[in-house]
Amino acid sequence: LLSVLIKGVQIEGLHGKKGCRQRVFDSFKERENGILVCTDVLARGVDIPVVQWVIQYDPPSAASAFVHRCGRTARIGQEGNALLLLLPHEETYLEFLSINQQVTLMRMDLDSDIVNMTTKIRKLASRDRQLMEKGIRGFVAFVQSYMKHECSLIFRLKDLDIGGSAMSFGLLRLPRMPELRGKPAPGFEDADVDIDSIRYTSTVMEEARQRKLQRARDAIPVAGKRKRSGPQDEAWSKKKKKVEKKKAADVKRVRLGFLDKKTQSGWKDSE
């Protein structure tokens, strides 16, 4: 998305497996200019020369990480800048950093001619299903991390501009989330677009989606089969938690030997 909005600058994202991350990191270090999007995995222990700006979209969950993030710039006597983005109700965080980390920040006033890119981002999402889904996942992760912030007295979900945040992620519809149940989203408007008609730009992904839709259309209900009890439309974030919980339980059972026949038989032999 950034590569579409910001022209003429090489933009890379540090994610995926360790080997892939290392290649992206090495490539960025060799460039004369560019933008690297990353998490706190690079907040400490790395040295990239001549980083001019460190822009923090989210305040770090742990206050100590703030100093480490800023430390990626102004290395070895050079000059650099660090920018922290805060909403109006989050400005108390500045006082918290001043006390907790002995750091004093200066307000940076925004230019009046800043262009609002929300409409353009939503338009791009309405043409690219993969981009739309990435926006949803990003918004869900943002809301969940906001609820778990270390400074829960400052970063409260009830004070968050949910509608504005959803618009900034380019969402066309608000996702079903337990965290947002019953909470208003002022300023958010559903996009006038048929979500199911949005296609993947990747031919392979779109063909796979169409096959899945066709199988669902061709499915014939079995006579006498009882309907599944419980909610049919479960929140995406809740499903994700269930999958993660099941994986953790399976790993624990493997370690105990319950899913390993060889180990189980070995116990019997030893007994």
Phi, psi and chi 1 to 4 in degrees:
 res  aa     phi    psi   chi1   chi2   chi3   chi4
   1 LEU       -  -45.0  177.1   60.0      -      -
   2 LEU   -61.1  -35.3  -74.4  177.2      -      -
   3 SER   -66.2  -24.1   60.6      -      -      -
   4 VAL   -81.6  -38.3  176.9      -      -      -
   5 LEU   -80.4  -32.4  -59.3  177.0      -      -
   6 ILE  -114.3  108.8  -54.5  175.0      -      -
   7 LYS   -90.8  150.7  -58.7  -67.3 -175.0  179.8
   8 GLY    77.9   10.6      -      -      -      -
   9 VAL  -129.3  134.3  179.5      -      -      -
  10 GLN   -76.0  122.7 -177.4   67.9   32.5      -
  11 ILE  -119.9  129.8  -58.9  173.5      -      -
  12 GLU  -130.7  151.7  -61.1 -175.0   85.1      -
  13 GLY  -117.9  132.0      -      -      -      -
  14 LEU   -95.2   98.8 -164.4   76.4      -      -
  15 HIS  -157.0  177.9   57.4   83.2      -      -
  16 GLY    89.6 -160.3      -      -      -      -
  17 LYS   -73.3  164.5  -64.8 -177.7  179.0 -179.7
  18 LYS   -58.0  -43.8 -174.7  176.2  179.9 -179.9
  19 GLY   -62.4  -40.3      -      -      -      -
  20 CYS   -66.5  -41.8  179.9      -      -      -
  21 ARG   -62.2  -39.5  -64.6 -159.8  -55.7  -94.9
  22 GLN   -65.4  -39.4 -172.9   63.0   49.2      -
  23 ARG   -64.7  -41.8  -73.9 -166.7  -64.7  -88.0
  24 VAL   -64.9  -42.4  171.8      -      -      -
  25 PHE   -62.5  -46.4  177.6   71.8      -      -
  26 ASP   -64.0  -38.7  -67.8  -20.0      -      -
  27 SER   -65.2  -40.9  172.9      -      -      -
  28 PHE   -67.1  -38.8 -179.8   74.2      -      -
  29 LYS   -62.5  -30.8  -75.6 -174.6   65.8  175.6
  30 GLU   -82.9  -11.5  -65.3  173.6   -0.5      -
  31 ARG   -81.7  149.8  -62.9 -174.5 -177.2  -81.3
  32 GLU   -77.0  -29.7  -67.0 -175.6    2.1      -
  33 ASN  -154.0  163.8   56.8   66.2      -      -
  34 GLY   155.3  178.6      -      -      -      -
  35 ILE  -126.4  131.6  -62.8  174.7      -      -
  36 LEU  -117.2  119.5  179.0   65.2      -      -
  37 VAL   -96.1  123.7 -178.2      -      -      -
  38 CYS  -152.4  174.6   60.5      -      -      -
  39 THR  -104.2 -165.5   62.8      -      -      -
  40 ASP   -71.4    2.7  -81.7  -26.0      -      -
  41 VAL   -62.3  -23.4   70.6      -      -      -
  42 LEU  -107.2   17.0  -73.2 -170.8      -      -
  43 ALA   -71.2  -20.8      -      -      -      -
  44 ARG  -152.5  162.2   63.1  175.4   73.7 -171.5
  45 GLY    79.6    7.8      -      -      -      -
  46 VAL  -128.6  152.5  -64.1      -      -      -
  47 ASP  -129.9  110.0 -176.9   18.6      -      -
  48 ILE  -115.4  115.2  -55.2  176.4      -      -
  49 PRO   -68.5  146.8   24.4  -32.8      -      -
  50 VAL    56.4   51.1 -161.2      -      -      -
  51 VAL   -87.3  118.2  173.0      -      -      -
  52 GLN   -86.0  -33.7  -64.1  177.1  -20.3      -
  53 TRP  -137.2  136.7  -78.6   93.2      -      -
  54 VAL  -118.1  111.0  172.4      -      -      -
  55 ILE  -104.7  120.8  -58.8  176.4      -      -
  56 GLN  -103.9  104.3  -54.7 -178.5   47.3      -
  57 TYR   -69.8  -40.1 -179.6   80.1      -      -
  58 ASP  -112.7  134.8  -67.4  -38.5      -      -
  59 PRO   -62.3  135.8  -19.2   31.4      -      -
  60 PRO   -62.1  144.2   22.2  -32.6      -      -
  61 SER   -63.3  -38.2 -178.8      -      -      -
  62 ALA  -104.7  130.0      -      -      -      -
  63 ALA   -60.3  -32.1      -      -      -      -
  64 SER   -63.4  -27.8   58.3      -      -      -
  65 ALA   -68.8  -22.1      -      -      -      -
  66 PHE   -61.6  -46.9  174.8   81.4      -      -
  67 VAL   -64.7  -40.0  176.6      -      -      -
  68 HIS   -66.2  -39.1  -67.7  -64.9      -      -
  69 ARG   -59.9  -49.3  -73.0 -178.7  178.1 -176.6
  70 CYS   -63.0  -26.9  -62.8      -      -      -
  71 GLY   -70.3   -5.2      -      -      -      -
  72 ARG   -77.2  -12.2  -63.4  -45.5   95.5 -155.7
  73 THR  -115.8  171.3 -174.6      -      -      -
  74 ALA    54.8   49.9      -      -      -      -
  75 ARG   -84.9  141.4  -53.4  -73.1  -68.3  178.9
  76 ILE    49.3   54.6  -42.8  177.0      -      -
  77 GLY    81.1   -1.3      -      -      -      -
  78 GLN   -85.7  166.3  -62.2 -168.5   36.4      -
  79 GLU   -92.5  153.3  -65.4 -175.9   -4.8      -
  80 GLY  -164.7  170.5      -      -      -      -
  81 ASN  -134.4  147.3  -54.1  -85.3      -      -
  82 ALA  -130.8  131.6      -      -      -      -
  83 LEU  -121.0  130.7  177.6   65.7      -      -
  84 LEU  -115.7  124.0  174.1   63.6      -      -
  85 LEU   -91.4  124.2  -56.2  179.3      -      -
  86 LEU  -131.7  148.1  -67.1  174.1      -      -
  87 LEU   -83.6  160.3  -65.9  170.0      -      -
  88 PRO   -53.0  -41.0  -29.4   36.2      -      -
  89 HIS   -76.4   -4.7   73.5  -86.2      -      -
  90 GLU   -99.9    3.6  -60.3  169.5  -13.9      -
  91 GLU   -66.3  -19.2  -70.1 -172.6    4.4      -
  92 THR   -61.4  -20.6  -46.7      -      -      -
  93 TYR   -62.0  -27.7 -172.6   64.0      -      -
  94 LEU   -63.4  -42.1  -59.1  177.9      -      -
  95 GLU   -66.2  -37.8 -176.7  178.6  -11.0      -
  96 PHE   -62.0  -43.8  171.7   79.0      -      -
  97 LEU   -65.5  -37.0  -74.1  176.3      -      -
  98 SER   -62.4  -38.9  176.6      -      -      -
  99 ILE   -80.7  -44.7  -62.3  172.3      -      -
 100 ASN   -78.1  -37.7 -171.2  -78.8      -      -
 101 GLN  -118.9    3.6  -64.1  -65.6  -45.4      -
 102 GLN    53.2   45.9  -70.6   77.4   51.5      -
 103 VAL  -119.8  130.6  175.4      -      -      -
 104 THR  -110.5  125.3  -57.8      -      -      -
 105 LEU  -107.4  150.9  -79.5   75.6      -      -
 106 MET  -109.1  140.0  -61.6 -179.9  -66.4      -
 107 ARG   -69.7  138.5  176.0 -175.1  -68.8  -87.0
 108 MET  -114.5  109.6 -179.5  178.4  177.0      -
 109 ASP   -73.8  139.3  -65.4  -35.3      -      -
 110 LEU   -84.7  150.0  -59.1  177.3      -      -
 111 ASP   -69.6  148.3  -64.5  -26.9      -      -
 112 SER   -75.4  -15.5   57.0      -      -      -
 113 ASP   -98.8   23.0   58.4  -12.3      -      -
 114 ILE   -66.9  134.2  -70.0 -179.6      -      -
 115 VAL   -89.0  130.1  179.3      -      -      -
 116 ASN   -79.2  116.5 -170.7  -25.1      -      -
 117 MET   -94.8    3.0  -55.8  -62.4  -67.1      -
 118 THR   -56.7  -48.0  -58.8      -      -      -
 119 THR   -60.4  -41.7  -58.1      -      -      -
 120 LYS   -67.0  -39.9 -174.8  172.1 -176.7  178.2
 121 ILE   -64.8  -42.9  -65.9  173.1      -      -
 122 ARG   -66.1  -35.5  -62.7 -175.1   87.2 -165.9
 123 LYS   -66.0  -40.7 -169.8  173.3 -177.5  179.5
 124 LEU   -64.3  -40.2  -69.6  170.0      -      -
 125 ALA   -65.6  -32.1      -      -      -      -
 126 SER   -72.9   -8.8   67.6      -      -      -
 127 ARG  -111.2   -7.5  -62.6  174.3  178.6  174.0
 128 ASP  -139.6  107.4 -176.0  -13.4      -      -
 129 ARG   -63.6  -37.5 -169.1  170.8 -163.9   86.9
 130 GLN   -63.3  -41.6 -171.4  173.5   15.8      -
 131 LEU   -65.4  -39.8 -177.5   60.2      -      -
 132 MET   -61.5  -44.2  178.8 -167.4   72.6      -
 133 GLU   -68.4  -35.9  -68.4  176.4  -11.8      -
 134 LYS   -64.0  -38.4  -74.6 -178.3  176.9 -179.5
 135 GLY   -62.3  -40.9      -      -      -      -
 136 ILE   -64.1  -47.9  -65.2  172.7      -      -
 137 ARG   -62.4  -40.0  -69.1 -163.9  -64.6  -90.9
 138 GLY   -63.8  -41.5      -      -      -      -
 139 PHE   -65.9  -43.5  175.6   75.1      -      -
 140 VAL   -60.8  -45.7  169.9      -      -      -
 141 ALA   -64.1  -38.5      -      -      -      -
 142 PHE   -63.1  -46.6  167.8   72.3      -      -
 143 VAL   -63.9  -43.7  170.6      -      -      -
 144 GLN   -66.2  -39.8  -68.5  178.1  -20.1      -
 145 SER   -69.5  -33.6   66.3      -      -      -
 146 TYR   -62.1  -39.4 -159.5   88.4      -      -
 147 MET   -68.5  -25.0  -66.8 -178.8   63.9      -
 148 LYS   -99.2   10.7  -61.0  174.3 -177.4  177.3
 149 HIS   -63.4  145.9 -159.6  -79.6      -      -
 150 GLU   -58.8  -38.4 -178.4 -176.2   71.1      -
 151 CYS   -93.9   72.6  -58.7      -      -      -
 152 SER   -69.7  -17.5   56.1      -      -      -
 153 LEU   -77.5  -21.6  -65.6  177.4      -      -
 154 ILE   -97.4  -48.0  -60.2  173.9      -      -
 155 PHE   -96.3   85.6  -60.3   93.9      -      -
 156 ARG  -107.9  134.4  -59.3 -176.9  -61.9 -178.7
 157 LEU   -62.0  -32.8 -172.7   59.9      -      -
 158 LYS   -67.4  -20.1   68.4  176.8 -175.2  177.9
 159 ASP   -93.3  -11.2  -63.2  -31.7      -      -
 160 LEU   -73.7  137.8 -179.0   64.7      -      -
 161 ASP   -76.7   87.0 -179.1    5.6      -      -
 162 ILE   -64.1  -43.4  -65.1  173.4      -      -
 163 GLY   -62.2  -46.8      -      -      -      -
 164 GLY   -65.1  -38.9      -      -      -      -
 165 SER   -64.4  -43.1  -61.6      -      -      -
 166 ALA   -63.1  -39.8      -      -      -      -
 167 MET   -64.5  -38.7  -66.5  -74.1  -76.9      -
 168 SER   -67.1  -25.5   69.6      -      -      -
 169 PHE   -85.5    0.9  -83.9   88.6      -      -
 170 GLY    76.2   22.2      -      -      -      -
 171 LEU   -68.6  140.8  -93.8   59.2      -      -
 172 LEU   -96.5  -26.3  -52.7  176.4      -      -
 173 ARG  -140.9  151.1  -60.6  -79.0 -168.2  -80.4
 174 LEU   -77.7  132.0  -78.9  175.4      -      -
 175 PRO   -73.3  154.3   27.1  -34.1      -      -
 176 ARG   -77.2  115.7  -73.1 -174.4  -68.5  -90.3
 177 MET  -136.9  134.0  -63.8  176.4   59.7      -
 178 PRO   -57.4  -32.1  -21.0   31.0      -      -
 179 GLU   -65.6  -25.3  -64.0   87.1  -11.1      -
 180 LEU  -104.0    1.7  -58.9 -176.0      -      -
 181 ARG   -62.6  124.4 -171.5  174.8  -66.2  122.5
 182 GLY    80.7    2.5      -      -      -      -
 183 LYS   -99.8  135.2  -68.4 -178.6  172.4   58.5
 184 PRO   -72.8  155.6   27.4  -33.8      -      -
 185 ALA  -132.3   68.5      -      -      -      -
 186 PRO   -63.0  142.0   22.9  -32.8      -      -
 187 GLY    90.9  -10.2      -      -      -      -
 188 PHE   -96.3  133.6 -177.1   83.3      -      -
 189 GLU  -127.1  131.1  -63.0 -179.7    1.0      -
 190 ASP   -61.0  136.6  -72.5  -11.3      -      -
 191 ALA   -72.1  143.1      -      -      -      -
 192 ASP   -82.5   73.3 -174.4   17.0      -      -
 193 VAL  -152.1  145.5   60.4      -      -      -
 194 ASP   -80.8  109.1 -179.4    9.2      -      -
 195 ILE   -58.9  -40.0  -60.1  -64.4      -      -
 196 ASP   -66.6  -21.7  -67.5  -25.7      -      -
 197 SER   -85.5   -8.9   67.2      -      -      -
 198 ILE   -72.8  127.9  -59.7  175.4      -      -
 199 ARG  -104.6  157.2  -56.7  169.2   64.8   87.9
 200 TYR   -75.2  142.1  -71.4  109.2      -      -
 201 THR   -72.9  -23.0   55.9      -      -      -
 202 SER   -79.7  123.5  166.2      -      -      -
 203 THR   -61.2  -40.7  -55.7      -      -      -
 204 VAL   -63.0  -47.3  175.0      -      -      -
 205 MET   -65.7  -39.2  -64.9  178.3   68.1      -
 206 GLU   -68.5  -40.5 -179.1   57.0   27.7      -
 207 GLU   -63.1  -40.1  -71.5  177.9   -9.2      -
 208 ALA   -64.2  -39.5      -      -      -      -
 209 ARG   -65.8  -41.8 -174.8  177.9   81.1   94.0
 210 GLN   -65.3  -37.2  -68.1  -60.4  -30.2      -
 211 ARG   -64.6  -39.8  -72.8 -165.1  -63.5  -90.8
 212 LYS   -65.3  -41.4 -174.7  176.1 -179.9 -179.9
 213 LEU   -65.1  -38.4  -69.7  174.1      -      -
 214 GLN   -66.2  -40.4 -172.0   60.7   47.7      -
 215 ARG   -62.5  -38.5  -73.9 -164.7  -62.6  -90.5
 216 ALA   -66.6  -37.3      -      -      -      -
 217 ARG   -70.9  -33.6  -73.8 -167.9  -69.0  -95.2
 218 ASP   -83.6  -10.2  -64.8  -18.8      -      -
 219 ALA   -63.6  131.7      -      -      -      -
 220 ILE  -110.8  123.8  -58.4  175.2      -      -
 221 PRO   -64.4  139.4   21.7  -31.5      -      -
 222 VAL   -78.3  131.7  179.7      -      -      -
 223 ALA   -64.3  134.6      -      -      -      -
 224 GLY    81.7   -3.5      -      -      -      -
 225 LYS   -76.4  129.9 -173.0  175.9 -179.4  179.9
 226 ARG   -71.2  142.8  -64.7  179.0   62.0 -175.7
 227 LYS   -72.2  148.7  -69.6 -175.1  177.5 -178.4
 228 ARG   -67.6  132.2 -176.7  179.5   61.6 -179.4
 229 SER   -83.5  159.6   59.1      -      -      -
 230 GLY    94.3  176.3      -      -      -      -
 231 PRO   -66.6  135.6   24.4  -33.5      -      -
 232 GLN   -80.7  -36.7  -60.7  -64.2  -49.8      -
 233 ASP  -106.2   91.5  -65.0  -35.4      -      -
 234 GLU   -90.5  146.9 -167.3  173.6   24.6      -
 235 ALA   -59.2  139.8      -      -      -      -
 236 TRP   -59.2  -42.1  178.2   84.6      -      -
 237 SER   -66.3  -31.3   55.9      -      -      -
 238 LYS   -72.0  -39.1 -163.1  171.1 -177.3  179.7
 239 LYS   -62.3  -40.8  -71.8 -178.8 -178.8  179.2
 240 LYS   -62.1  -41.5 -177.9 -178.3  175.8 -177.1
 241 LYS   -63.7  -39.6  -73.5 -177.4  180.0  178.6
 242 LYS   -63.4  -42.0  -77.3 -174.2  177.1 -179.3
 243 VAL   -64.2  -44.9  171.3      -      -      -
 244 GLU   -63.6  -38.1  -68.8  175.9  -10.9      -
 245 LYS   -66.8  -39.6 -173.3  175.4 -179.1 -179.9
 246 LYS   -66.7  -41.7 -176.1  177.7 -177.6  -58.0
 247 LYS   -61.4  -43.1  -74.1 -178.1  179.3  178.5
 248 ALA   -62.8  -39.1      -      -      -      -
 249 ALA   -67.0  -39.2      -      -      -      -
 250 ASP   -64.5  -41.1  -72.7  -15.6      -      -
 251 VAL   -61.9  -41.1  170.4      -      -      -
 252 LYS   -65.2  -40.4 -174.6  175.6 -179.1 -179.4
 253 ARG   -68.0  -36.5  -67.1 -178.8   68.1 -170.2
 254 VAL   -63.4  -42.5  168.4      -      -      -
 255 ARG   -63.1  -34.0  -72.2  175.6  178.4  172.8
 256 LEU   -81.3  -12.7  -66.8  175.0      -      -
 257 GLY    96.0    1.4      -      -      -      -
 258 PHE   -70.6  -23.9  -65.9  122.3      -      -
 259 LEU  -106.4    8.8  -62.6 -178.0      -      -
 260 ASP  -117.0  104.7 -168.9  -23.6      -      -
 261 LYS   -63.0  -38.0  -68.1 -177.2  179.1  179.9
 262 LYS   -62.7  -45.6  -67.8 -177.7  179.6  179.3
 263 THR   -63.7  -40.3  -54.1      -      -      -
 264 GLN   -64.1  -44.2 -144.0  168.9   13.1      -
 265 SER   -66.7  -33.1   61.6      -      -      -
 266 GLY   -63.4  -37.4      -      -      -      -
 267 TRP   -65.0  -41.0  -74.9   -1.3      -      -
 268 LYS   -64.2  -42.2  -71.1 -179.2  180.0  178.8
 269 ASP   -61.4  -41.3  -66.0  -21.1      -      -
 270 SER   -68.1  -28.5   62.1      -      -      -
 271 GLU   -74.7      -  -70.1  175.3   -6.0      -
